[in-house]
Amino acid sequence: MPKHLIPVLSLFAAIVLLLMVNFTTPAGVGPFGVLVFFTACYLLMLGISVAIVKLFRKLIGKQMGNRGYLYAAIIAFAPIMLLLVQSLGTLTPLTVALVVLVIFLVCFMVSKTR
C-alpha cells in the first residue's frame, strides 16, 4: 500500500464533507449523496484512527503492520455506527456503551487470530 494513500484520501474526504455540509441538504442529495457522505465520513475517520494507532504502536515500540491497519479500520467504524444510531433517534448512553463493546470485542477477536 502506498505510504501516503490514507492521508490523501482522508484529506479528500474532509474536503468532500465540508462541501456537502455547506452546500447541500440530506433531502437534496438523495440516496447516492447519503452514501457519499457516509463513505467520506468513514475515510476521514480511517485516517484519524490510523494516525492514533500509529502513535500508540510507536509508544509501545512496535512497527505498524497489517494488523495495525486492521485495528484502525475497525475503530474507524465506531463513529459511523454512532451516526447511524443517532439518525434513528435512539442515541443513549446504553447504545454508546454497546457500540464501544462491539468495537472492543471485534478488536479482541482480531488480536486472537494467528
C-alpha positions as a Markdown table, in Angstrom:
| # | Residue | x | y | z |
|---|---|---|---|---|
| 1 | Met | 0.0 | 0.0 | 0.0 |
| 2 | Pro | 1.5 | 3.4 | -0.9 |
| 3 | Lys | 2.7 | 5.3 | 2.2 |
| 4 | His | 0.6 | 8.4 | 1.7 |
| 5 | Leu | -2.6 | 6.9 | 0.3 |
| 6 | Ile | -4.7 | 7.0 | 3.5 |
| 7 | Pro | -3.8 | 10.6 | 4.5 |
| 8 | Val | -4.5 | 11.8 | 1.0 |
| 9 | Leu | -7.9 | 10.0 | 0.9 |
| 10 | Ser | -8.7 | 11.4 | 4.4 |
| 11 | Leu | -7.9 | 14.9 | 3.2 |
| 12 | Phe | -10.0 | 14.5 | 0.1 |
| 13 | Ala | -12.9 | 13.1 | 2.3 |
| 14 | Ala | -12.7 | 16.1 | 4.6 |
| 15 | Ile | -13.0 | 18.4 | 1.6 |
| 16 | Val | -16.0 | 16.5 | 0.3 |
| 17 | Leu | -17.6 | 16.6 | 3.7 |
| 18 | Leu | -17.1 | 20.3 | 4.1 |
| 19 | Leu | -18.6 | 20.9 | 0.6 |
| 20 | Met | -21.6 | 18.6 | 1.3 |
| 21 | Val | -22.3 | 20.1 | 4.7 |
| 22 | Asn | -22.2 | 23.7 | 3.5 |
| 23 | Phe | -23.9 | 23.4 | 0.1 |
| 24 | Thr | -26.5 | 20.5 | 0.3 |
| 25 | Thr | -29.2 | 19.1 | 2.4 |
| 26 | Pro | -29.9 | 15.4 | 3.0 |
| 27 | Ala | -33.2 | 15.6 | 1.1 |
| 28 | Gly | -31.4 | 17.4 | -1.8 |
| 29 | Val | -28.6 | 14.9 | -2.4 |
| 30 | Gly | -30.7 | 11.8 | -2.4 |
| 31 | Pro | -29.6 | 8.2 | -1.6 |
| 32 | Phe | -26.3 | 8.4 | -3.5 |
| 33 | Gly | -25.4 | 11.6 | -1.7 |
| 34 | Val | -26.0 | 10.0 | 1.6 |
| 35 | Leu | -23.8 | 7.1 | 0.6 |
| 36 | Val | -21.1 | 9.5 | -0.4 |
| 37 | Phe | -21.5 | 11.3 | 2.9 |
| 38 | Phe | -21.1 | 8.1 | 5.0 |
| 39 | Thr | -18.2 | 6.9 | 2.8 |
| 40 | Ala | -16.4 | 10.2 | 3.2 |
| 41 | Cys | -17.0 | 10.1 | 7.0 |
| 42 | Tyr | -15.5 | 6.6 | 7.1 |
| 43 | Leu | -12.5 | 7.6 | 5.1 |
| 44 | Leu | -11.9 | 10.6 | 7.3 |
| 45 | Met | -12.3 | 8.5 | 10.5 |
| 46 | Leu | -10.0 | 5.9 | 9.0 |
| 47 | Gly | -7.2 | 8.5 | 8.5 |
| 48 | Ile | -7.6 | 9.7 | 12.1 |
| 49 | Ser | -7.7 | 6.2 | 13.5 |
| 50 | Val | -4.6 | 5.2 | 11.5 |
| 51 | Ala | -2.7 | 8.2 | 13.0 |
| 52 | Ile | -3.9 | 7.3 | 16.5 |
| 53 | Val | -2.9 | 3.6 | 16.1 |
| 54 | Lys | 0.5 | 4.5 | 14.6 |
| 55 | Leu | 1.1 | 6.8 | 17.7 |
| 56 | Phe | 0.2 | 4.0 | 20.1 |
| 57 | Arg | 2.3 | 1.5 | 18.2 |
| 58 | Lys | 5.2 | 3.8 | 18.3 |
| 59 | Leu | 4.8 | 4.4 | 22.0 |
| 60 | Ile | 4.9 | 0.7 | 22.8 |
| 61 | Gly | 7.8 | 0.2 | 20.4 |
| 62 | Lys | 6.2 | -1.9 | 17.6 |
| 63 | Gln | 6.0 | -1.4 | 13.9 |
| 64 | Met | 2.8 | -0.6 | 12.1 |
| 65 | Gly | 1.9 | -3.7 | 10.3 |
| 66 | Asn | -1.2 | -5.1 | 8.6 |
| 67 | Arg | -2.8 | -5.8 | 12.0 |
| 68 | Gly | -2.4 | -2.2 | 13.0 |
| 69 | Tyr | -4.3 | -1.1 | 9.8 |
| 70 | Leu | -7.0 | -3.7 | 10.6 |
| 71 | Tyr | -7.4 | -2.2 | 14.1 |
| 72 | Ala | -7.7 | 1.3 | 12.6 |
| 73 | Ala | -10.3 | 0.1 | 10.2 |
| 74 | Ile | -12.4 | -1.4 | 13.0 |
| 75 | Ile | -12.1 | 1.7 | 15.2 |
| 76 | Ala | -13.0 | 4.0 | 12.3 |
| 77 | Phe | -16.3 | 2.2 | 12.0 |
| 78 | Ala | -17.5 | 3.2 | 15.5 |
| 79 | Pro | -18.4 | 6.8 | 14.7 |
| 80 | Ile | -20.3 | 5.6 | 11.6 |
| 81 | Met | -22.3 | 3.3 | 13.8 |
| 82 | Leu | -23.0 | 6.2 | 16.2 |
| 83 | Leu | -24.1 | 8.4 | 13.3 |
| 84 | Leu | -26.5 | 5.7 | 12.1 |
| 85 | Val | -27.9 | 5.1 | 15.6 |
| 86 | Gln | -28.3 | 8.9 | 16.0 |
| 87 | Ser | -30.1 | 9.2 | 12.7 |
| 88 | Leu | -32.7 | 6.7 | 14.0 |
| 89 | Gly | -33.1 | 8.9 | 17.1 |
| 90 | Thr | -32.1 | 6.3 | 19.7 |
| 91 | Leu | -28.7 | 7.5 | 20.8 |
| 92 | Thr | -28.5 | 6.9 | 24.5 |
| 93 | Pro | -25.6 | 6.1 | 26.8 |
| 94 | Leu | -26.6 | 2.5 | 26.6 |
| 95 | Thr | -26.2 | 2.4 | 22.8 |
| 96 | Val | -22.9 | 4.2 | 23.0 |
| 97 | Ala | -21.7 | 1.6 | 25.5 |
| 98 | Leu | -22.9 | -1.2 | 23.2 |
| 99 | Val | -21.0 | 0.3 | 20.2 |
| 100 | Val | -17.9 | 0.5 | 22.4 |
| 101 | Leu | -18.4 | -3.1 | 23.5 |
| 102 | Val | -18.8 | -4.3 | 19.9 |
| 103 | Ile | -15.6 | -2.5 | 18.8 |
| 104 | Phe | -13.7 | -3.9 | 21.7 |
| 105 | Leu | -14.9 | -7.4 | 21.0 |
| 106 | Val | -14.0 | -7.2 | 17.3 |
| 107 | Cys | -10.6 | -5.9 | 18.2 |
| 108 | Phe | -10.2 | -8.7 | 20.7 |
| 109 | Met | -11.1 | -11.2 | 18.0 |
| 110 | Val | -8.5 | -9.8 | 15.7 |
| 111 | Ser | -5.9 | -9.9 | 18.4 |
| 112 | Lys | -6.6 | -13.6 | 19.0 |
| 113 | Thr | -6.3 | -14.6 | 15.3 |
| 114 | Arg | -2.9 | -16.1 | 14.3 |
